[in-house]
Amino acid sequence: MIEIAIMVEGQNGLNWPRWQRLAQTVEDLGFAGLYRSDHYTNSQPPDLDSLELWVSLTWLASHTRHIRFGPLVSPLSFRHPTHTARMASAVDDLSGGRLTLGLGAGWQEREHLHYGWDLLDISRRFARFEEGLQVIHALLHSESPVDFQGEYYSLSEATLLPRPQRPGGPPILIGGNGERLTLPLAARYADEWNAVYLTPEQFKARTQKLQELLAQAGRPVDSVRRSMMTGIVFGRTEEEVSQKVARRTQSKRSADDLRSHGVIVGTAGAVNQQLEALEQAGVQMVMLQWLDLDDLVGLTALAEAVLSR
């Protein structure tokens, strides 16, 4: 059965009161998890509240009991990979083993320019990302001191202490749809691959490509969990759905157009049909992007519609 989790955009006004209300509501309603983006800002102004990722996850680890959680995804362009590995291992231990460590190369130019981070061109960005993945994977898995010499990072007798309580630490998630760069990295380093805004047919095609790459890497085809983050426009009535589609698209796109781009749209029946199609395509968990951080009534109605499946 496909698992249903919630994903929020941390740069869209997330502050402590909102985060605390959301976390408690998501857990109380019975969703499988709560995930969030890791951004300073949006790609376009205005700038809104943006609660720091790892501080927020540390609070979540100690104030919830059941939900899984993590970044979708944390750019290695923001933090040194040894720092990320240390924080992730500690937060996972604090939560009793509920963190999924989502990692990415970085993409949003505006925040990198504003806050002084080096985004790099695509080729060098992904080369740095792969080195960071190697560093994090080695630190989480190696009981012995780690030596590493790359173009972007170097380690000499580096040890992660205390050792993660989970063998190998939190599972590594790599997010993205790219067949040339992202999927090969997922096949080599990921415990979970997270697609973004795909239709069931598109997801099947990417899954087939991932399985081919896993076989080439000598890994079992079922060794990498498959999940997807996608948008949700849910309403209790058709009129409410139409109103929300109009607000979301400034009346420029239809519900069918959104569905063709992977967004789940409709009332309870339509939403469940789309979730079933994703399940049949091989999606094991879907993270539904909940954009209105204050709409807990709507979130409750969504839970009543989809979690009873």
N, C-alpha and C positions, 0 to 999 in steps of 0.2 A: 504494500500500500504506500502510495506517495506520501511523504511527510510535508506538512505545510508550516512554513516559518514566515516571519515578518522581517522586512529590511527597511531601514530608514536612511535618509540622506542627512548625514551629520552636519553638513554646512547649510542646511535649510532652516536654521533657527533653533537648533538643538541646544538646550541649556539644562541645568540640573533639574528644575521642576518637571520639564517635559520628559527628560530621560527617565527620571524616577517613576513618573506616572506610567509611561509606556512599558517599562520593564515589568512593573507589577501587574499591569493589565495583560500583557502578553503571556506572562506565566500563569496568571489566574484563569485565563480563558482556555489554556491548554494547547497553545501553539507549540511546535517542536523547538523553535529557536527564535532569537532576535539578533539580527546582524545589522551592521551600519557601515557607511562609507567613511573614508579617512581623507578629509579635505580641509584646507584652511578656508577656502572660499568656493563659490560657484565660478563657472567660466565667464559669466557676465554679472555685472552689478545688478541690484544692490547687494552689499555684503550683509549677512545675517549672523546671528549667534552660531558658533561652531565649537562645540565642546570637544576638548582634546581626546583623541581616540583611546589611548592606553589608560589614561586616568579614568575615563568612563567605564572601560571594561574591567578595571580593578574594582570599582564600586559594584558593578554588576555581578562579578564573581562572588562577592561576599554578601550580597543582598538578594540573591535568588537561589533556588535549590535544584531546579529541574531543567530549565531551558538551556539548550546549547547556544553558543554565541561566538562572535568573532568579527573581524574586519572583512568587508567586501569592497575593495581589498586595501591592504596597507602598502603604499608605494615604498620601495626600497630607496627611492631618490630622496626621501625625507630623513631617513635614519640609517646609521651604520648597521649592517646585518648582525654584528655581535650584540649590539644594543637591543635590536628586535628579538633576537633569540633569548636573551636573558629575561626580557619583560614577558615574552610569551610563555616561557617555561614557568615563571613565577605565578602568572595569572592563571595558567592552567592548573597548577597545583592548588592555588587558593580556591578554585572553583570545584575541586574534586574531579578534574578531568573532563571539563565541558567546553573548552576552547577549541575552535578550529582556526588555524593560523592562515588567513587569506593574504596572499602576497601578490604584488604587481610591480610593473616596471615604472609606473607613473605616466601621466598623459596630459594633465591640465596645465597649459602653458602659463596662464595668468597667475596662479598661486605660486608657481615656481619663480616667476619673475618678481612678484611682490615680496616674497619672503627669502629670497636669496639662495634658492636651491638650484642646482645644476641639472636641468632636464636631459640634456644631450640630444643628439639626433637619434633617429630610430635604431640604427645599427649599433651605435655605442651604448644606447640606453639598454637594449636587450642583452648586449654582452656584459654590461655591469649587472643586470638583473640575474643572469645565469651565474655569475661569480657569487653574488649574494646568496642565491639559492644553495650553492655548493657549501658556502660557509655555514649557513643556518642548519642545513641538513647534517653536516659533519659535527657541529657542536651539540646538536640534540641527540645524535645517535652514538657518538664516540665516547667510550669510557676512558680513553687515553687522551693525552694532550694532542691538540690538532696543530699541524703546520700547514700553511697554505700560502702560495705565492701567485698572485694574479696581477692583472694590469690595474685593477681598481682597489683591491683589498689584499692585505697580507697578514698572516697570523704566524706566530712562533710560540709553540708550546701553550696554546690557548685551551683552557679547560672551563667547561660550564659547571659551576658548583653553586648550590647543591644540584645533584643530578635530578633530572625530571622524574617525578613519581611515576608517570606513565613511561614504559619503555619506548624510547624514541621521541618522547615529548608529544606535544599536540600535533595532530595531523596537519600537513601542509596542503592548503588549497591554492590552486592557481586559476585565476579567472580570466576569461576572454575567449573569443571565437576564432582568432587567427590561425589558419592552417599552416602558415609558413613559419611563424615564430612561437606562438603561444602553445599550440597543441604539442609540438615536439618537446618543449620544456615540461609540460604536464606529464608527458609519457615517461620522462626521465626522473622527475623529482617529486611529483605530486602524489598525495594520497587521495585527493579529490579534485576533480575538474569542475569549474563553475561556468556554465555558459551564460550568455547575457542576451535577453530579448530575441529568442529564436522561436519559430514555429515548430510544431512537432516534426514536420518533414525535414526542416533544416537541422534540427537536433539529431535526428537519425543519421543524417549524412555526416555530421561532425563526429558522432559517436563511432561510425564506421572508420573514419580516418584515424581517430584516437586508438581504436583497437589495432589497426595496422601498425601504428607507431609503437604501441606497447609490445607487439610481437617482435618488431625490429629491435627493441631495447631489451628483449629477453624477459619481459615481465608478463605475468598472467593478464589476460584481457579484463578480468574482473577485479584486478588489484587496485583500480582507481575508481572511487565513488563518483557518480554523476549527479550534479545538481544544476539548477538554473535560477538566476535572478531575473525577474521580469516585472513589468508594470501591472497594476490592477486598477480597474475602474469598476467598482461594485456599487450597485444600488438596490434598494428593496423593491423598487418599482421601475418599470420601463421609463417613466418620466424622469425619475431621479437619475437613472443611467444616462439619459440623453442630456440632462443638465450638466452632469459631471464631465461628459465627453466634450461638450461645448466649452466649458471652463478650461479644461486641460489643453485644448487645441486652439483656443480663441476662435471657435466655430469654423476652423479651417479643414478639419478632418472628420470622417465618420467613424462610427464604431467598427464597421467592417475594415476600414483602412487601418485602424489601430490593431485589430486582430491580425491582419496580414503582416504586421511588424512585430508579432509576438506578444502583444499586450493582451491580458485576459480581461474581457469586458462583458458585463451583463448582470442580470439578476442571478439568484441562487442557482437556478437550473442551468443557465448558460455557462456560468462560471464552473460548475461541477463537470459539465461536459468537456470543457477545455482542459480542466485538470486531469480528467480521465484520459484524454488524448495525449497529454504530456507523459502520464504514467505509462501508457502503452508504447510510447516512443523511447522509454528507458530512463526518464527522469526519476531519481530516487528522492530528492527533496527539491521543493520549489520555494524560493524566497520571494515573497510578494512585496513589491516596493510600495510602502504606505507613505504617501507624500504629505498628507495633512496630519501633522504631529499632534494636533489637539482634538482630532475626531475620534475619540475613544468610543463614542456611541456607534459610529459606523464600523469601527474595528470589532466591537462586540457583535454587531449584526453579521459581519463577515464570518466570525468564528462560528456563530450559530448555523450559518449556511453551509460552511465547508467542512468543519471538523466532525460533524455527525456522520460524514461519509464512512 
